[in-house]
C-alpha cells in the first residue's frame, strides 16, 4: 500500500494534525485522522503508520526551506552591517511568489515570521522519522521519485483554492466529493488541525497523480523548498 500521510505541523504536539489515506480510484480514502498529544507524539504515530506501509509519501504543511538570499546574507554578517539584498529577496521564497501569482494568496514568510518555529519543528519531525525508520526520507520532486518514503511541502489553503473550495483553514467545503470518509464513519473530525491534515492528504494525492505544478527552477527550489499544489483554475478566469 502507498500511504498518503498528511501532517499539519505545529510547535506543540496537541496542535499537530495527522491524517492517513490511500488512493482509491478517483477518490482518496481516509483511513484515520486525529491530532497528536504530549503522550502520543506525532513522530510516534507517523512512525507506526510508516511501518505498516510498503511506501509512504509525507505531505507537510510547513516551509521546509529558507530563501537562498537570506542564507547568503547572514553568512559572516555582523551586528550593524548592511544587508546586500532587498527585504523581499531575504524573506520570500520563489514558491511563495508562485502561489501568490496563481491564487492571490501569500503563504506566511518563513524568513520573517513566527512560522519559522513551525518550520524547525517540521524539520525536526522529519529527522526523527529518518532515525526511527532507517530510511533517508528525501524530498520528492516528481511522482517517480517515490521508491520507499519521501516528503513534500504542501499548503492546505492553496490546495483548497485549486479545487474550487474557499481557502479557509479547518474547512472541507467543496472537497467532500474528492474524499471517501467511510472509514471515519462519514464524519469529519472536530479539530481544524486534523481537517487541515486531511487536505494535506489530498495534496499528496494530487502530487502522486501528476496533477501538481512542478517548479521551473529546480536548482533554487531544491534549496528553498516548493509548495506542491494542483493546477486549479486561473483566478482571472474564475
DRENTI-283143 format. One record per residue: x, y, z of N, C-alpha, C, O, CB in turn; residue in one letter; residue number from 1. Coordinates in steps of 0.001 Angstrom, whole numbers. Glycine has a CB too. Example, Ala and Ser with C-alpha at 12.3 -4.5 7.8 and 13.67 -1.06 7.14 Angstrom:
REM residues 2
      nxx      nyy      nzz     caxx     cayy     cazz      cxx      cyy      czz      oxx      oyy      ozz     cbxx     cbyy     cbzz  aa    i
    13190    -5690     7800    12300    -4500     7800    13200    -3300     7800    14236    -3319     8465    11308    -4473     9046   A    1
    12850    -2250     7080    13670    -1060     7140    12900       30     7870    13409     1138     8039    14084     -598     5725   S    2
This chain:
REM residues 238
      nxx      nyy      nzz     caxx     cayy     cazz      cxx      cyy      czz      oxx      oyy      ozz     cbxx     cbyy     cbzz  aa    i
      826    -1197        0        0        0        0      863     1251        0     1880     1319      690     -936        3     1204   X    1
      450     2230     -775     1077     3545     -730      313     4390      279     -847     4733       51     1097     4223    -2144   X    2
      945     4722     1372      306     5532     2404      518     7005     2100     1641     7445     1852      859     5181     3804   X    3
     -567     7760     2121     -506     9206     1988     -715     9784     3385    -1789     9647     3972    -1580     9747      962   X    4
      314    10427     3903      284    10904     5286      323    12423     5295     1308    13034     4880     1467    10321     6105   X    5
     -752    13020     5769     -833    14464     5865     -470    14923     7265     -945    14363     8253    -2228    14950     5491   X    6
      373    15942     7348      828    16451     8644      641    17963     8671     1333    18697     7965     2321    16070     8909   X    7
     -291    18417     9486     -478    19852     9716      446    20225    10873      115    20007    12039    -2001    20214    10034   X    8
     1594    20784    10544     2684    20940    11506     2427    22066    12505     1734    23038    12207     3982    21200    10773   X    9
     2999    21913    13690     2905    22907    14748     4048    22679    15725     4719    21648    15681     1527    22837    15471   X   10
     4261    23650    16606     5350    23526    17576     4949    22708    18796     5813    22199    19510     5809    24898    18015   X   11
     3625    22574    19048     3137    21802    20187     2440    20538    19694     1627    20606    18773     2176    22649    21054   X   12
     2746    19378    20293     2187    18114    19806      667    18108    19689      131    17551    18731     2608    17005    20711   X   13
      -39    18714    20642    -1503    18672    20622    -2105    19542    19527    -3316    19509    19312    -2046    19107    21959   X   14
    -1272    20326    18825    -1743    21138    17702    -1357    20534    16362    -1684    21096    15317    -1189    22547    17806   X   15
     -669    19401    16374     -260    18741    15130    -1395    17855    14637    -1793    16907    15314     1039    17904    15339   X   16
    -1914    18169    13452    -2944    17346    12847    -2321    16256    11996    -1335    16496    11300    -3889    18197    12009   X   17
    -2891    15053    12047    -2350    13903    11324    -3475    13164    10604    -4545    12942    11169    -1606    12948    12290   X   18
    -3226    12792     9367    -4228    12036     8606    -3526    10997     7743    -2446    11242     7205    -5096    12983     7724   X   19
    -4153     9845     7622    -3627     8738     6821    -4659     8366     5776    -5820     8118     6102    -3271     7508     7710   X   20
    -4238     8327     4515    -5149     7965     3441    -4457     7147     2376    -3254     6896     2447    -5755     9200     2826   X   21
    -5238     6732     1380    -4693     5985      250    -5531     6280     -984    -6699     6655     -879    -4662     4458      547   X   22
    -4929     6108    -2145    -5644     6312    -3399    -6658     5191    -3594    -6357     4017    -3379    -4659     6374    -4593   X   23
    -7865     5578    -4004    -8927     4606    -4250    -9694     5074    -5476   -10720     5744    -5365    -9878     4450    -3003   X   24
    -9176     4708    -6658    -9774     5180    -7893    -9611     6679    -8028    -8503     7203    -7916   -11245     4802    -7954   X   25
   -10711     7368    -8266   -10673     8814    -8421   -10789     9559    -7101   -10726    10787    -7065   -11769     9251    -9337   X   26
   -10957     8818    -6028   -11095     9457    -4725    -9947     9066    -3814    -9182     8147    -4107   -12432     9087    -4081   X   27
    -9842     9776    -2710    -8843     9470    -1694    -9576     8903     -485   -10440     9563       93    -7998    10741    -1310   X   28
    -9232     7700     -114    -9882     7065     1031    -9108     7382     2299    -7928     7054     2417    -9988     5536      829   X   29
    -9783     8021     3247    -9158     8372     4520    -9295     7219     5497   -10395     6722     5739    -9785     9652     5107   X   30
    -8170     6798     6054    -8177     5675     6989    -8312     6136     8437    -9015     5515     9235    -6908     4856     6827   X   31
    -7640     7216     8761    -7720     7747    10118    -7307     9207    10103    -6585     9653     9211    -6830     6933    11093   X   32
    -7772     9942    11096    -7487    11372    11172    -7582    11796    12635    -8548    11467    13324    -8475    12203    10274   X   33
    -6576    12523    13101    -6540    12852    14523    -5529    13956    14792    -4863    14438    13876    -6203    11611    15356   X   34
    -5425    14342    16023    -4319    15200    16462    -3426    14368    17373    -3846    13355    17932    -4841    16497    17201   X   35
    -2195    14820    17506    -1256    14167    18414    -1447    14749    19820    -2372    15528    20052      223    14351    17925   X   36
     -581    14372    20745     -643    14874    22112      738    14707    22737     1587    14019    22171    -1740    14128    22948   X   37
      979    15323    23892     2279    15124    24548     2567    13659    24863     3728    13251    24873     2338    15932    25826   X   38
     1518    12851    25122     1723    11429    25420     1806    10590    24159     2538     9601    24118      604    10910    26303   X   39
     1056    10978    23121     1116    10297    21822     1689    11286    20817      957    12008    20141     -307     9773    21364   X   40
     2986    11302    20737     3670    12326    19960     3542    12049    18458     3413    10898    18041     5151    12399    20364   X   41
     3577    13119    17649     3365    12934    16204     4374    11999    15559     4013    11210    14686     3416    14264    15508   X   42
     5642    12075    15976     6646    11218    15348     6371     9737    15625     6678     8885    14791     8046    11594    15847   X   43
     5797     9427    16786     5489     8032    17115     4296     7528    16305     4302     6401    15811     5205     7885    18620   X   44
     3280     8369    16177     2096     7982    15403     2459     7752    13944     2093     6737    13352     1001     9057    15511   X   45
     3191     8716    13367     3549     8602    11949     4498     7428    11723     4388     6730    10715     4193     9909    11446   X   46
     5422     7204    12642     6342     6065    12513     5565     4750    12459     5922     3848    11701     7348     6042    13688   X   47
     4511     4639    13258     3683     3431    13233     2985     3259    11898     2890     2142    11390     2654     3471    14349   X   48
     2497     4342    11326     1843     4262    10014     2846     3843     8934     2525     3048     8051     1199     5622     9646   X   49
     4057     4385     9018     5086     4051     8033     5420     2563     8083     5570     1921     7043     6353     4887     8274   X   50
     5535     2020     9288     5902      611     9443     4859     -324     8826     5185    -1433     8402     6084      279    10920   X   51
     3614      126     8781     2535     -702     8247     2383     -568     6731     1504    -1195     6140     1230     -339     8920   X   52
     3228      239     6102     3058      555     4684     4268      117     3869     5396      123     4362     2819     2051     4498   X   53
     4027     -258     2631     5123     -596     1726     5854      664     1273     7082      686     1189     4597    -1372      507   X   54
     5083     1715      983     5632     3008      597     4818     4098     1268     3665     3885     1642     5633     3186     -948   X   55
     5424     5263     1418     4707     6353     2070     5172     7692     1520     6355     7899     1247     4907     6301     3593   X   56
     4214     8593     1366     4515     9977     1000     4024    10868     2123     2839    10859     2459     3857    10374     -368   X   57
     4932    11639     2706     4593    12573     3774     4355    13941     3161     5214    14461     2449     5715    12633     4853   X   58
     3199    14528     3431     2853    15857     2926     2757    16793     4121     1802    16723     4894     1507    15836     2108   X   59
     3739    17666     4271     3842    18503     5457     3418    19940     5170     3890    20563     4219     5263    18477     5991   X   60
     2529    20449     6001     2101    21834     5901     3035    22689     6748     2708    23058     7876      619    22001     6352   X   61
     4193    22994     6191     5182    23864     6830     6275    24142     5811     6577    23279     4987     5773    23215     8138   X   62
     6871    25321     5850     8027    25557     4974     9157    24595     5346     9445    24383     6524     8512    27039     5078   X   63
     9783    24027     4336    10877    23079     4582    12216    23625     4098    13193    22883     3997    10586    21746     3895   X   64
    12260    24911     3803    13495    25563     3395    13371    27063     3583    12280    27586     3812    13836    25227     1936   X   65
    14500    27749     3485    14550    29200     3657    15026    29866     2370    15666    29220     1540    15477    29578     4834   X   66
    14716    31169     2193    15178    31868      985    16700    31800      840    17433    31995     1810    14725    33333     1016   X   67
    17162    31524     -370    18603    31441     -621    19293    32742     -244    20365    32722      361    18875    31109    -2093   X   68
    18688    33881     -598    19313    35181     -328    19522    35410     1158    20499    36043     1554    18466    36305     -904   X   69
    18610    34899     1990    18740    35075     3435    19967    34335     3963    20747    34883     4742    17473    34581     4152   X   70
    20127    33097     3533    21293    32335     3968    22597    32977     3536    23560    33016     4301    21221    30932     3434   X   71
    22628    33483     2306    23835    34134     1803    24139    35410     2570    25298    35687     2881    23692    34442      320   X   72
    23097    36197     2880    23295    37469     3556    23739    37292     5006    24466    38134     5532    22024    38279     3507   X   73
    23315    36219     5653    23640    36020     7065    25012    35401     7278    25549    35448     8385    22599    35153     7710   X   74
    25577    34827     6237    26902    34221     6367    27941    35309     6639    28219    36142     5777    27272    33420     5087   X   75
    28500    35292     7821    29525    36277     8182    28991    37646     8552    29774    38563     8805    30471    36428     7064   X   76
    27663    37808     8590    27096    39119     8917    27353    39477    10377    27282    38624    11261    25589    39140     8627   X   77
    27655    40771    10615    27869    41256    11963    26861    42342    12289    26359    43027    11398    29298    41777    12133   X   78
    26569    42492    13571    25571    43468    14012    25893    44856    13470    27032    45314    13553    25495    43504    15545   X   79
    24897    45511    12925    25044    46869    12426    25430    46967    10969    25335    48040    10373    26043    47576    13227   X   80
    25866    45864    10385    26285    45884     8980    25063    45867     8075    24009    45361     8460    27209    44684     8661   X   81
    25201    46414     6878    24109    46432     5914    23827    45052     5356    24630    44131     5502    24422    47385     4787   X   82
    22668    44922     4712    22268    43671     4086    22266    43889     2579    21589    44784     2075    20864    43193     4598   X   83
    23018    43076     1874    23175    43258      430    22056    42551     -340    22308    41793    -1277    24547    42731      -28   X   84
    20822    42816       75    19658    42230     -604    18415    42957     -113    18408    43521      982    19549    40679     -338   X   85
    17356    42943     -931    16103    43582     -535    15381    42710      480    15636    41509      575    15203    43843    -1764   X   86
    14470    43328     1243    13682    42563     2209    12862    41492     1509    12684    40391     2031    12762    43492     3010   X   87
    12362    41823      315    11582    40838     -448    12432    39596     -732    11983    38469     -522    11069    41457    -1780   X   88
    13642    39808    -1203    14512    38677    -1532    14913    37892     -287    15080    36674     -343    15761    39167    -2257   X   89
    15064    38591      832    15511    37938     2053    14428    37069     2688    14727    36026     3269    15973    38973     3042   X   90
    13175    37498     2576    12134    36847     3357    11155    35998     2556    10414    35210     3143    11382    37868     4089   X   91
    11132    36137     1231    10189    35358      428    10910    34355     -440    11951    34645    -1031     9339    36273     -436   X   92
    10333    33161     -507    10882    32135    -1377    10227    32221    -2757     9175    32837    -2930    10680    30731     -761   X   93
    10868    31599    -3709    10322    31567    -5065     8934    30929    -5073     8046    31384    -5794    11266    30799    -6009   X   94
     8747    29887    -4281     7451    29210    -4254     6363    30085    -3649     5201    29977    -4042     7557    27911    -3476   X   95
     6716    30955    -2693     5726    31856    -2101     5176    32807    -3162     3972    33054    -3224     6346    32654     -931   X   96
     6071    33336    -3991     5628    34230    -5067     4781    33479    -6087     3805    34020    -6606     6838    34875    -5762   X   97
     5153    32230    -6375     4396    31439    -7355     2978    31171    -6868     2029    31251    -7648     5109    30111    -7640   X   98
     2826    30850    -5573     1492    30610    -5015      660    31888    -5052     -525    31850    -5383     1594    30081    -3568   X   99
     1272    33008    -4716      538    34280    -4734      101    34642    -6152    -1006    35140    -6359     1404    35408    -4146   X  100
      962    34394    -7113      624    34699    -8504     -555    33856    -8979    -1412    34344    -9715     1836    34466    -9413   X  101
     -599    32602    -8565    -1643    31697    -9035    -2962    31875    -8300    -4027    31809    -8914    -1183    30279    -8895   X  102
    -2901    32101    -6985    -4117    32068    -6178    -4419    33375    -5452    -5416    33463    -4735    -4017    30969    -5182   X  103
    -3577    34387    -5624    -3761    35667    -4948    -3802    35505    -3429    -4482    36257    -2730    -5040    36335    -5432   X  104
    -3078    34533    -2941    -2952    34292    -1501    -1488    33995    -1210     -884    33126    -1838    -3880    33110    -1025   X  105
     -919    34729     -244      508    34583       10      759    33769     1285      227    34100     2345     1172    35964      120   X  106
     1560    32715     1187     1927    31973     2400     2713    32858     3362     3327    33844     2954     2752    30723     2039   X  107
     2687    32495     4641     3497    33219     5612     4967    33113     5230     5430    32068     4774     3264    32674     7041   X  108
     5696    34213     5422     7103    34266     5013     7986    33618     6073     8120    34129     7184     7546    35726     4766   X  109
     8584    32489     5715     9396    31747     6677    10598    32556     7154    11078    32342     8267     9867    30440     6063   X  110
    11092    33480     6333    12258    34265     6733    11938    35391     7673    12850    35977     8257    12927    34817     5539   X  111
    10638    35726     7849    10311    36926     8611     9179    36722     9602     8697    37700    10174     9954    38032     7679   X  112
     8737    35496     9827     7530    35285    10597     7735    34192    11623     8688    33418    11538     6369    34943     9686   X  113
     6830    34130    12601     6895    33072    13610     6757    31688    13006     7039    30693    13673     5821    33278    14648   X  114
     6327    31606    11748     6210    30309    11080     7568    29607    11021     7630    28398    10798     5638    30484     9658   X  115
     8649    30354    11218     9979    29747    11250    10069    28682    12327    10720    27655    12132    11048    30812    11480   X  116
     9418    28915    13466     9448    27922    14539     8729    26636    14117     9162    25531    14444     8806    28495    15816   X  117
     7635    26802    13394     6920    25631    12878     7775    24893    11855     7777    23663    11806     5576    26047    12249   X  118
     8499    25655    11037     9386    25037    10044    10451    24194    10727    10732    23077    10291    10048    26111     9162   X  119
    11043    24715    11790    12068    23961    12523    11452    22702    13132    12058    21631    13095    12712    24840    13632   X  120
    10248    22831    13693     9572    21659    14266     9308    20603    13195     9449    19409    13456     8247    22074    14934   X  121
     8925    21037    11989     8669    20096    10896     9949    19375    10479     9943    18167    10245     8062    20828     9691   X  122
    11033    20120    10390    12309    19512    10006    12808    18560    11091    13386    17517    10784    13362    20600     9731   X  123
    12587    18914    12364    12944    18013    13466    12125    16722    13381    12646    15631    13613    12716    18707    14837   X  124
    10836    16858    13045     9979    15681    12899    10505    14757    11803    10554    13540    11984     8534    16104    12586   X  125
    10895    15328    10679    11451    14513     9596    12716    13784    10044    12907    12612     9720    11756    15388     8373   X  126
    13578    14475    10786    14808    13834    11255    14499    12677    12202    15137    11627    12130    15712    14860    11954   X  127
    13524    12866    13085    13153    11787    13999    12585    10584    13233    12840     9437    13599    12126    12293    15029   X  128
    11830    10845    12189    11285     9759    11384    12379     9047    10597    12302     7837    10385    10219    10290    10433   X  129
    13384     9778    10168    14519     9135     9487    15231     8169    10430    15597     7061    10038    15516    10198     8962   X  130
    15420     8598    11669    16110     7736    12632    15274     6503    12972    15805     5396    13059    16432     8519    13910   X  131
    13974     6695    13163    13139     5568    13580    12897     4578    12445    12764     3378    12687    11808     6074    14107   X  132
    12840     5073    11200    12560     4186    10058    13820     3617     9423    13766     2598     8733    11771     4932     9009   X  133
    14947     4268     9652    16185     3852     8987    16212     4216     7518    17080     3753     6778    16377     2370     9135   X  134
    15258     5051     7086    15167     5480     5691    15622     6936     5558    15458     7714     6498    13719     5313     5161   X  135
    16191     7318     4408    16674     8691     4241    15566     9730     4127    15793    10903     4423    17537     8768     3028   X  136
    14373     9323     3704    13207    10211     3504    13618    11490     2776    13607    12568     3372    12550    10567     4866   X  137
    13977    11386     1512    14339    12585      743    13110    13391      357    11980    12924      497    15117    12198     -514   X  138
    13339    14608     -132    12268    15379     -738    11975    14784    -2107    12897    14429    -2842    12644    16891     -846   X  139
    10712    14674    -2448    10322    14181    -3773    10104    15367    -4699     9467    16350    -4321     9037    13302    -3694   X  140
    10633    15271    -5910    10479    16334    -6903     9673    15863    -8102     9417    16629    -9031    11843    16835    -7360   X  141
     9275    14599    -8075     8457    14003    -9122     7797    12757    -8544     8368    12125    -7656     9311    13659   -10393   X  142
     6605    12385    -9024     5980    11145    -8537     6868     9925    -8718     6736     8951    -7977     4669    10913    -9249   X  143
     7766     9962    -9685     8649     8813    -9921     9762     8716    -8882    10482     7718    -8843     9259     8901   -11313   X  144
     9914     9750    -8031    10958     9732    -7001    10586     8866    -5810    11431     8593    -4957    11245    11138    -6529   X  145
     9345     8433    -5738     8873     7728    -4552     9164     6239    -4642     8382     5479    -5212     7381     7957    -4358   X  146
    10298     5824    -4073    10655     4411    -4033    10173     3757    -2741     9547     2698    -2771    12166     4242    -4177   X  147
    10466     4388    -1615    10001     3868     -326     9262     4967      440     8034     4955      519    11194     3327      513   X  148
    10009     5911      999     9406     7011     1750    10004     8319     1254    11219     8426     1083     9631     6841     3286   X  149
     9161     9305     1025     9622    10622      618     8694    11667     1221     7650    11337     1783     9675    10746     -932   X  150
     9088    12936     1097     8314    14022     1682     8135    15145      673     8969    15344     -210     8993    14547     2952   X  151
     7038    15875      815     6804    17074       30     6241    18154      952     5701    17865     2020     5837    16789    -1161   X  152
     6380    19398      514     5778    20526     1225     4443    20862      562     4344    20902     -664     6732    21770     1229   X  153
     3424    21102     1378     2109    21456      849     1559    22649     1626     2118    23054     2645     1131    20248      929   X  154
      457    23201     1130     -176    24375     1726    -1681    24198     1576    -2219    24451      498      320    25717     1051   X  155
    -2381    23765     2637    -3798    23454     2510    -4647    24564     1900    -5575    24282     1142    -4336    23117     3839   X  156
    -4345    25821     2219    -5138    26924     1665    -5073    26930      149    -6092    27136     -511    -4651    28269     2214   X  157
    -3893    26708     -414    -3740    26685    -1867    -4407    25455    -2471    -4997    25541    -3548    -2260    26720    -2248   X  158
    -4320    24315    -1795    -4990    23104    -2292    -6500    23307    -2320    -7167    22891    -3267    -4633    21880    -1415   X  159
    -7037    23943    -1287    -8470    24239    -1294    -8836    25106    -2496    -9782    24798    -3220    -8882    24941       12   X  160
    -8096    26178    -2706    -8389    27093    -3805    -8254    26392    -5153    -9038    26641    -6069    -7461    28307    -3748   X  161
    -7255    25514    -5272    -7042    24803    -6532    -8225    23914    -6886    -8485    23658    -8062    -5776    23966    -6457   X  162
    -8941    23444    -5870   -10097    22572    -6100   -11419    23328    -6001   -12485    22718    -5911   -10090    21424    -5103   X  163
   -11345    24658    -6019   -12561    25453    -6033   -13224    25640    -4692   -14377    26064    -4622   -13516    24848    -6941   X  164
   -12504    25328    -3617   -13041    25499    -2276   -12515    26797    -1674   -11408    27214    -2015   -12675    24295    -1381   X  165
   -13272    27454     -787   -12731    28633     -101   -11457    28280      657   -11375    27222     1279   -13775    29223      865   X  166
   -10486    29144      606    -9205    28872     1260    -9232    29167     2736    -8421    29953     3226    -8116    29671      618   X  167
   -10164    28544     3468   -10336    28805     4895    -9842    27618     5691   -10236    26481     5432   -11809    29106     5231   X  168
    -8975    27879     6666    -8438    26813     7489    -9526    26050     8228   -10487    26647     8714    -7452    27374     8471   X  169
    -9381    24748     8314   -10336    23922     9034   -11614    23639     8279   -12567    23129     8867   -10669    24562    10310   X  170
   -11668    23955     6988   -12885    23756     6198   -12691    22661     5156   -11609    22509     4589   -13297    25064     5514   X  171
   -13763    21896     4912   -13765    20914     3839   -14825    21248     2798   -15149    20414     1952   -13997    19514     4399   X  172
   -15367    22460     2855   -16415    22862     1920   -15952    22692      477   -14902    23207       92   -16831    24316     2175   X  173
   -16732    21973     -315   -16428    21791    -1723   -15430    20693    -2025   -15096    20464    -3187   -15926    23046    -2272   X  174
   -14943    20006     -990   -13945    18951    -1204   -14496    17554     -917   -13819    16554    -1153   -12730    19205     -330   X  175
   -15708    17492     -414   -16258    16215       44   -16274    15156    -1056   -16049    13978     -780   -17662    16420      572   X  176
   -16540    15564    -2306   -16651    14590    -3396   -15303    13973    -3766   -15255    12978    -4490   -17261    15250    -4621   X  177
   -14211    14556    -3275   -12873    14046    -3587   -12404    13007    -2577   -11406    12320    -2799   -11878    15191    -3641   X  178
   -13127    12896    -1468   -12667    12072     -362   -13709    11026       23   -14913    11279      -26   -12331    12944      839   X  179
   -13224     9854      404   -14072     8789      932   -13844     8749     2440   -12767     8381     2908   -13752     7391      256   X  180
   -14878     9136     3195   -14765     9211     4651   -15423     8030     5345   -15682     8088     6547   -15378    10496     5151   X  181
   -15697     6958     4608   -16439     5833     5192   -15708     5219     6384   -16348     4803     7350   -16682     4762     4135   X  182
   -14394     5156     6331   -13638     4588     7455   -13645     5503     8667   -13292     5085     9770   -12203     4310     7036   X  183
   -14047     6749     8465   -14162     7695     9573   -15610     7802    10038   -15966     8711    10788   -13631     9077     9160   X  184
   -16438     6869     9587   -17847     6913     9933   -18602     7990     9194   -19699     8383     9591   -18003     7115    11395   X  185
   -18000     8475     8098   -18640     9517     7316   -18622    10875     7964   -19254    11808     7469   -20025     9140     7039   X  186
   -17902    11005     9076   -17886    12262     9816   -16497    12886     9808   -15483    12191     9868   -18353    12041    11252   X  187
   -16475    14198     9733   -15217    14929     9815   -14814    15112    11270   -15676    15207    12143   -15331    16292     9112   X  188
   -13518    15161    11538   -13089    15424    12911   -13446    16844    13328   -13637    17714    12479   -11580    15196    13056   X  189
   -13535    17075    14624   -13878    18400    15118   -12701    19362    15055   -12889    20575    14965   -14385    18307    16533   X  190
   -11507    18830    15103   -10305    19662    15145    -9985    20268    13782    -9916    19552    12783    -9120    18844    15638   X  191
    -9789    21585    13738    -9385    22247    12495    -8005    21777    12059    -7726    21706    10862    -9393    23774    12668   X  192
    -7134    21453    13020    -5794    20956    12677    -5884    19601    11983    -5168    19348    11015    -4914    20846    13941   X  193
    -6756    18736    12473    -6933    17420    11851    -7536    17559    10458    -7147    16835     9542    -7825    16521    12728   X  194
    -8478    18477    10287    -9072    18689     8965    -8028    19214     7988    -8006    18799     6829   -10257    19669     9053   X  195
    -7160    20122     8437    -6094    20597     7558    -5169    19447     7154    -4653    19427     6037    -5286    21712     8248   X  196
    -4962    18494     8058    -4155    17313     7712    -4830    16497     6614    -4150    15937     5754    -3923    16431     8958   X  197
    -6181    16424     6635    -6910    15746     5561    -6634    16408     4217    -6451    15730     3206    -8419    15747     5849   X  198
    -6606    17743     4216    -6332    18460     2967    -4894    18214     2521    -4616    18186     1322    -6590    19976     3138   X  199
    -3981    18038     3467    -2605    17671     3111    -2572    16331     2387    -1796    16155     1448    -1719    17612     4368   X  200
    -3411    15380     2816    -3500    14079     2134    -3997    14270      710    -3506    13622     -214    -4437    13114     2903   X  201
    -4964    15153      533    -5462    15435     -817    -4350    16027    -1685    -4227    15681    -2860    -6669    16401     -761   X  202
    -3545    16916    -1109    -2412    17482    -1844    -1415    16399    -2227     -848    16432    -3319    -1717    18563    -1012   X  203
    -1197    15435    -1329     -294    14319    -1634     -839    13497    -2802      -76    13063    -3665     -100    13418     -388   X  204
    -2158    13283    -2831    -2775    12542    -3934    -2621    13296    -5253    -2366    12684    -6290    -4262    12287    -3644   X  205
    -2773    14619    -5221    -2569    15426    -6426    -1141    15253    -6948     -917    15141    -8153    -2858    16919    -6136   X  206
     -194    15233    -6034     1212    15059    -6421     1430    13692    -7068     2028    13602    -8140     2135    15218    -5193   X  207
      952    12643    -6431     1147    11278    -6928      517    11102    -8304     1069    10404    -9155      555    10259    -5946   X  208
     -621    11722    -8525    -1322    11601    -9798     -740    12513   -10877    -1217    12505   -12012    -2789    11912    -9606   X  209
      270    13288   -10544      884    14179   -11528       71    15418   -11808      246    16048   -12851     1107    13449   -12801   X  210
     -835    15792   -10878    -1698    16952   -11080    -1132    18231   -10467    -1696    19308   -10660    -3059    16678   -10501   X  211
      -34    18127    -9738      541    19296    -9074     1577    19959    -9974     2344    19283   -10660     1178    18899    -7726   X  212
     1590    21283    -9963     2511    22020   -10830     3937    21935   -10290     4171    22256    -9125     2075    23496   -10957   X  213
     4896    21506   -11122     6291    21404   -10671     7005    22749   -10762     6523    23653   -11445     7046    20356   -11502   X  214
     8134    22897   -10092     8908    24134   -10193     9596    24235   -11546     9879    23226   -12192     9944    24212    -9069   X  215
     9859    25459   -11960    10618    25700   -13191    12106    25684   -12885    12890    25087   -13623    10213    27049   -13840   X  216
    12496    26337   -11803    13896    26449   -11399    14167    25423   -10303    14089    25744    -9117    14232    27898   -10908   X  217
    14484    24192   -10696    14653    23119    -9722    15873    23353    -8836    15867    22959    -7670    14777    21780   -10433   X  218
    16908    23979    -9363    18109    24231    -8560    17781    25115    -7360    18236    24855    -6246    19207    24889    -9419   X  219
    16988    26161    -7594    16604    27048    -6497    15677    26342    -5527    15871    26428    -4314    15934    28310    -7036   X  220
    14674    25647    -6040    13686    25047    -5155    14230    23854    -4374    13684    23514    -3325    12491    24621    -5951   X  221
    15273    23223    -4852    15913    22168    -4050    16482    22743    -2758    16594    22031    -1760    17033    21475    -4858   X  222
    16840    24019    -2767    17345    24668    -1565    16227    25319     -755    16206    25217      472    18385    25706    -1934   X  223
    15307    25980    -1433    14282    26750     -733    13038    25936     -392    12324    26267      555    13887    27929    -1565   X  224
    12776    24887    -1145    11532    24147     -987    10514    24572    -2023    10653    25621    -2653    10968    24341      409   X  225
     9477    23742    -2199     8436    24017    -3193     7096    23538    -2666     6982    22413    -2179     8762    23336    -4548   X  226
     6085    24381    -2760     4732    24026    -2346     4042    23333    -3515     3827    23939    -4565     3928    25286    -1883   X  227
     3695    22056    -3327     3057    21271    -4382     1541    21440    -4304      909    21089    -3307     3447    19772    -4267   X  228
      976    21984    -5379     -450    22288    -5420     -995    21967    -6799     -339    22213    -7810     -713    23768    -5061   X  229
    -2197    21416    -6832    -2850    21127    -8103    -2976    22395    -8948    -3021    23505    -8418    -4235    20505    -7865   X  230
    -3031    22216   -10246    -3071    23366   -11145    -4204    24315   -10815    -3972    25514   -10660    -3200    22904   -12572   X  231
    -5436    23809   -10704    -6560    24665   -10390    -6921    25561   -11549    -6369    25444   -12642    -6262    25492    -9179   X  232
    -7858    26460   -11296    -8328    27404   -12314    -7551    28705   -12235    -7079    29096   -11168    -9829    27675   -12151   X  233
    -7424    29361   -13356    -6802    30677   -13393    -7731    31650   -12684    -8879    31807   -13102    -6511    31135   -14862   X  234
    -7249    32340   -11572    -8126    33248   -10841    -8745    34311   -11741    -9865    34756   -11490    -7360    33913    -9724   X  235
    -8028    34725   -12787    -8550    35767   -13665    -9738    35291   -14485   -10523    36094   -14989    -7462    36259   -14588   X  236
    -9864    33947   -14616   -10935    33394   -15451   -12028    32752   -14601   -13033    32272   -15127   -10366    32364   -16434   X  237
   -11824    32747   -13285   -12787    32078   -12413   -14087    32873   -12305   -15011    32454   -11608   -12185    31869   -11024   X  238
